[in-house]
Amino acid sequence: MDLYCFYTPNYDPMLIRFLSGIEDGLRVHHLELPVAGLKSAPAGGGIATWEYKTKLLIELASGDPKNIVLLTDIDIEFYRPIAPLITEMLDTTDLLFQRERSKGSEVNIGVIAFRPSQELAHFWEQVLKRVLVSQTWDQTITNEVLADSGYMSQSGLRVGLLPHTVCNLSQQTDYLPYGNAILFHANKHGVKTKWHAMNHWRPILSACRGDLERLLFMRNLYRLSWRFGRVDSGAAFGKIVFNSNGTIENYDHPNERRFEVRSNGLCFFDAAGRCSTFFNEFYYDCFRQKLMAVGTFELEPASERTLHYLIGSLSGGE
């Protein structure tokens, strides 16, 4: 099974979080989107993103019919393997979507799975035509084509909805699979909002992330140079080197004068000795060999706190 996703460089922290949860055995293809950043774009990223994604789906649907394709957004956190469910459902279905709502037939195109076929390629060509003519969100158009009974009957495609264990925020909370989720899709606007939603629902939906990422991060703390920045912004503040005596090199700002390793994370201290950022989330992107820690900037009001990241590359790419 091949998993495809795409991103822009300003979404790299989200991509690392996404890739850190991917199950073994999936062939992962992470594609850099050749358009401007999505920070102020409308739902789904805007026309350039809608066109790119639909053309990618046409290309993938024209591939080897023996293969299984899984295309997802990256504002998703996996808790358990999804491949067995998709493989089983595609025995009797041609095209699978995540549910948009708890009830009804509306689909969310943040999770799509299929085996390639000419009929599927033609389906996505129809979506692309309507997107370009109407300049409308590709998810809206996908639902429009699926609701076109004449076209769907002629296509012969069997379309299915993934169960509620493949959940998202637009499904009512009464239907969320407490303790039994396969993945959670934070389909809200804005990186910071998505990140907080993923953190909120992770313990409720029973993510099984252990201490491996934190231990790996700490083991490499003094060995790597770390990119320091905001989760919701593409531009980094700078590069940081940690010394074993608690000092910081290569970076000069009063909010980050020294650091301290604690049992549950890493703390930055400002010039006045206050904890400025506390890093207590850890991720390992094994596909690109990137380590990441994320924490909140403690000097802001609780409701407005910025999320900071530290990213280091085991392959020397940072």
C-alpha positions as CSV (number, residue, x, y, z in Angstrom):
1,M,0.0,0.0,0.0
2,D,1.3,3.4,-1.0
3,L,0.5,6.4,1.2
4,Y,0.7,9.9,-0.5
5,C,0.6,13.2,1.2
6,F,1.7,16.7,0.3
7,Y,2.8,19.8,2.2
8,T,4.4,23.2,2.0
9,P,7.7,24.0,3.9
10,N,5.8,26.1,6.5
11,Y,3.9,23.0,7.5
12,D,7.1,21.0,8.2
13,P,6.4,20.6,12.0
14,M,2.9,19.2,11.2
15,L,4.5,16.8,8.6
16,I,6.9,15.5,11.2
17,R,4.1,14.9,13.6
18,F,2.1,13.1,10.9
19,L,5.0,10.9,9.7
20,S,6.0,10.0,13.2
21,G,2.8,7.9,13.6
22,I,2.8,6.1,10.3
23,E,2.7,2.3,10.6
24,D,5.4,0.0,9.3
25,G,4.9,-1.5,5.9
26,L,3.4,1.5,4.2
27,R,5.4,3.0,1.3
28,V,5.2,6.7,2.1
29,H,5.5,9.5,-0.6
30,H,5.6,13.0,0.9
31,L,5.3,15.6,-1.9
32,E,6.2,19.3,-1.5
33,L,3.4,21.4,-2.9
34,P,4.7,23.7,-5.7
35,V,2.5,26.7,-4.6
36,A,2.7,29.5,-2.1
37,G,2.1,28.9,1.6
38,L,-1.4,28.2,2.8
39,K,-1.5,30.4,6.0
40,S,-4.3,32.7,4.8
41,A,-5.8,30.4,2.2
42,P,-9.5,29.4,2.3
43,A,-10.8,25.9,3.2
44,G,-8.6,23.2,1.6
45,G,-5.9,25.6,0.6
46,G,-7.3,27.5,-2.4
47,I,-7.6,26.9,-6.1
48,A,-3.9,26.0,-6.7
49,T,-4.1,23.3,-4.0
50,W,-7.4,22.0,-5.2
51,E,-6.1,21.7,-8.7
52,Y,-2.8,20.1,-7.6
53,K,-4.6,17.5,-5.4
54,T,-7.2,16.5,-8.1
55,K,-4.5,16.2,-10.8
56,L,-2.5,14.0,-8.4
57,L,-5.6,11.8,-7.8
58,I,-6.0,11.5,-11.6
59,E,-2.4,10.4,-11.9
60,L,-2.6,7.9,-9.0
61,A,-5.9,6.5,-10.3
62,S,-4.2,5.8,-13.6
63,G,-1.6,3.5,-12.0
64,D,-1.3,-0.2,-11.4
65,P,-4.8,-1.7,-10.5
66,K,-3.1,-4.3,-8.3
67,N,-1.8,-1.6,-5.9
68,I,-3.7,0.2,-3.1
69,V,-3.4,4.0,-2.9
70,L,-4.1,5.9,0.3
71,L,-4.0,9.8,0.0
72,T,-4.4,11.8,3.2
73,D,-4.0,15.3,4.6
74,I,-1.2,15.8,7.1
75,D,-3.2,17.3,9.9
76,I,-3.8,13.7,11.0
77,E,-2.5,11.6,13.9
78,F,-2.5,7.8,13.5
79,Y,-3.1,5.7,16.6
80,R,-3.4,2.2,15.1
81,P,-2.7,0.6,11.7
82,I,-5.2,1.5,9.0
83,A,-3.9,-0.8,6.2
84,P,-5.9,-3.9,7.3
85,L,-9.2,-2.0,7.4
86,I,-8.7,-0.5,4.0
87,T,-7.5,-3.7,2.4
88,E,-10.6,-5.5,3.7
89,M,-13.0,-2.8,2.6
90,L,-11.6,-2.5,-0.9
91,D,-12.5,-6.1,-1.6
92,T,-16.1,-5.0,-2.0
93,T,-15.6,-1.2,-2.7
94,D,-13.8,0.8,-5.4
95,L,-13.4,4.1,-3.6
96,L,-13.3,4.9,0.2
97,F,-13.6,8.3,1.9
98,Q,-13.6,9.5,5.5
99,R,-17.0,10.6,6.7
100,E,-17.5,14.4,7.0
101,R,-20.5,14.0,9.4
102,S,-21.5,11.3,11.8
103,K,-24.7,10.7,9.8
104,G,-25.5,11.0,6.1
105,S,-23.3,10.4,3.0
106,E,-21.2,13.6,2.9
107,V,-17.5,12.7,2.5
108,N,-14.3,14.3,3.7
109,I,-11.4,14.1,1.2
110,G,-8.7,14.2,3.9
111,V,-8.6,10.4,3.8
112,I,-9.1,8.7,0.4
113,A,-8.3,5.1,-0.5
114,F,-8.7,3.1,-3.8
115,R,-7.3,0.7,-6.3
116,P,-6.5,2.5,-9.6
117,S,-8.9,2.1,-12.5
118,Q,-9.9,3.9,-15.6
119,E,-13.3,4.6,-14.0
120,L,-11.7,6.2,-11.1
121,A,-9.4,8.3,-13.2
122,H,-12.5,9.5,-15.1
123,F,-14.3,10.3,-11.8
124,W,-11.4,12.6,-10.7
125,E,-11.3,14.2,-14.2
126,Q,-14.9,15.1,-13.7
127,V,-14.1,16.6,-10.3
128,L,-11.2,18.6,-11.8
129,K,-13.4,20.1,-14.6
130,R,-16.0,21.3,-12.2
131,V,-13.4,22.7,-9.8
132,L,-11.7,24.7,-12.5
133,V,-15.0,26.0,-13.9
134,S,-16.6,26.9,-10.6
135,Q,-13.4,27.8,-8.6
136,T,-15.0,25.9,-5.8
137,W,-13.5,23.8,-3.0
138,D,-12.6,20.3,-4.2
139,Q,-14.3,18.6,-1.3
140,T,-17.6,20.4,-2.2
141,I,-17.2,19.4,-5.8
142,T,-16.4,15.8,-4.9
143,N,-19.6,15.6,-2.9
144,E,-21.4,17.2,-5.8
145,V,-20.2,14.5,-8.3
146,L,-21.0,11.7,-5.8
147,A,-24.5,13.1,-5.5
148,D,-24.9,13.1,-9.4
149,S,-26.9,9.8,-9.6
150,G,-26.8,9.8,-13.4
151,Y,-23.1,10.0,-13.6
152,M,-22.4,7.6,-10.7
153,S,-24.7,5.0,-12.1
154,Q,-23.0,5.2,-15.5
155,S,-19.5,5.0,-13.9
156,G,-20.3,1.8,-12.0
157,L,-18.1,2.9,-9.1
158,R,-18.8,1.4,-5.7
159,V,-18.2,4.1,-3.1
160,G,-17.9,3.5,0.6
161,L,-17.5,5.4,3.9
162,L,-14.8,4.5,6.4
163,P,-16.1,3.8,9.9
164,H,-16.2,6.2,12.7
165,T,-12.8,4.9,14.0
166,V,-11.3,7.0,11.2
167,C,-12.6,10.1,12.9
168,N,-12.4,13.9,12.6
169,L,-13.6,17.0,14.3
170,S,-16.6,17.5,12.1
171,Q,-18.2,14.3,13.3
172,Q,-20.3,14.8,16.3
173,T,-18.5,14.0,19.6
174,D,-21.2,11.4,20.5
175,Y,-19.9,9.3,17.6
176,L,-16.2,9.6,18.2
177,P,-14.7,6.2,19.0
178,Y,-13.4,6.8,22.5
179,G,-10.5,4.4,23.2
180,N,-10.7,2.7,19.8
181,A,-9.7,5.2,17.1
182,I,-7.5,4.4,14.2
183,L,-6.7,8.0,13.4
184,F,-7.9,11.5,14.2
185,H,-8.2,14.3,11.5
186,A,-8.0,17.8,12.9
187,N,-10.1,19.4,10.1
188,K,-10.1,22.9,11.5
189,H,-8.5,26.1,10.1
190,G,-5.0,27.2,11.3
191,V,-2.0,25.2,12.4
192,K,-2.2,26.2,16.1
193,T,-5.9,25.3,16.3
194,K,-5.2,21.9,14.7
195,W,-2.3,21.2,17.0
196,H,-4.2,21.9,20.1
197,A,-7.1,19.8,18.9
198,M,-4.8,16.9,18.3
199,N,-3.3,17.2,21.8
200,H,-6.8,17.4,23.3
201,W,-8.2,14.3,21.7
202,R,-5.1,12.1,21.8
203,P,-5.6,10.8,25.3
204,I,-9.3,10.5,24.9
205,L,-9.0,8.5,21.6
206,S,-6.2,6.4,23.1
207,A,-3.1,7.2,21.2
208,C,-0.3,4.9,22.3
209,R,2.7,7.1,21.9
210,G,5.5,6.0,24.3
211,D,8.7,7.5,25.6
212,L,10.8,6.4,22.6
213,E,10.7,9.8,20.8
214,R,11.6,11.7,24.0
215,L,14.5,9.4,24.8
216,L,15.8,9.6,21.2
217,F,15.5,13.4,21.3
218,M,17.5,13.6,24.6
219,R,20.1,11.2,23.4
220,N,20.8,13.5,20.5
221,L,20.3,16.8,22.3
222,Y,24.0,17.8,22.4
223,R,25.0,16.2,19.1
224,L,22.7,18.1,16.7
225,S,22.1,21.6,15.7
226,W,18.4,22.4,16.2
227,R,16.2,24.6,14.1
228,F,14.1,26.8,16.5
229,G,10.8,28.4,15.4
230,R,7.0,28.6,15.7
231,V,4.8,25.7,14.7
232,D,2.4,28.0,12.8
233,S,5.1,29.9,10.9
234,G,7.5,28.7,8.2
235,A,10.5,30.9,9.0
236,A,12.7,29.7,11.8
237,F,14.1,32.1,14.5
238,G,17.5,30.5,14.1
239,K,19.7,27.5,14.9
240,I,20.5,26.4,18.4
241,V,23.4,24.3,19.8
242,F,23.0,23.0,23.4
243,N,26.0,22.7,25.7
244,S,26.1,20.2,28.5
245,N,26.5,23.0,31.1
246,G,23.0,24.4,30.3
247,T,24.1,27.2,27.9
248,I,22.9,27.9,24.4
249,E,25.1,28.7,21.5
250,N,24.6,30.2,18.0
251,Y,21.4,32.0,19.1
252,D,21.0,35.2,21.1
253,H,17.7,36.3,22.5
254,P,16.7,37.3,26.1
255,N,13.8,34.7,26.1
256,E,16.3,31.8,25.5
257,R,19.3,32.3,27.7
258,R,19.8,28.8,29.1
259,F,18.0,25.5,29.3
260,E,17.4,22.6,31.6
261,V,16.6,18.9,30.9
262,R,13.8,17.6,33.1
263,S,12.3,14.1,33.5
264,N,9.3,15.0,31.4
265,G,10.8,17.5,28.9
266,L,13.1,20.4,28.2
267,C,12.8,24.0,29.6
268,F,14.1,27.2,28.2
269,F,14.8,30.1,30.7
270,D,14.8,33.8,29.9
271,A,17.3,36.4,31.2
272,A,15.2,36.8,34.3
273,G,15.3,33.1,35.1
274,R,11.7,32.4,34.2
275,C,10.7,29.3,32.2
276,S,10.0,30.7,28.8
277,T,9.2,27.6,26.7
278,F,8.6,24.1,28.1
279,F,8.9,21.3,25.5
280,N,7.0,18.2,26.4
281,E,5.9,16.8,23.0
282,F,8.3,14.6,21.1
283,Y,8.2,13.2,17.6
284,Y,10.4,11.2,15.3
285,D,9.9,11.3,11.5
286,C,11.7,8.0,10.6
287,F,11.2,8.6,6.9
288,R,13.3,11.7,6.8
289,Q,15.2,11.1,10.1
290,K,14.0,14.2,11.8
291,L,13.5,14.7,15.5
292,M,11.2,17.3,16.9
293,A,10.2,18.7,20.3
294,V,7.2,21.1,20.7
295,G,6.3,23.2,23.6
296,T,4.3,26.3,24.7
297,F,5.7,29.8,25.2
298,E,4.9,30.2,28.9
299,L,5.4,34.0,29.0
300,E,2.1,34.7,27.1
301,P,-1.4,34.5,28.5
302,A,-2.7,30.9,28.6
303,S,-5.3,31.5,25.9
304,E,-2.8,33.0,23.4
305,R,0.4,30.9,24.0
306,T,2.5,30.3,20.9
307,L,3.7,26.8,20.1
308,H,7.5,26.5,19.6
309,Y,9.4,23.7,17.9
310,L,13.0,22.4,17.9
311,I,13.8,20.3,14.8
312,G,17.1,18.3,14.3
313,S,18.1,16.0,11.5
314,L,19.9,12.7,12.2
315,S,20.9,12.7,8.5
316,G,22.5,16.2,8.8
317,G,20.0,17.9,6.5
318,E,18.9,20.7,8.9
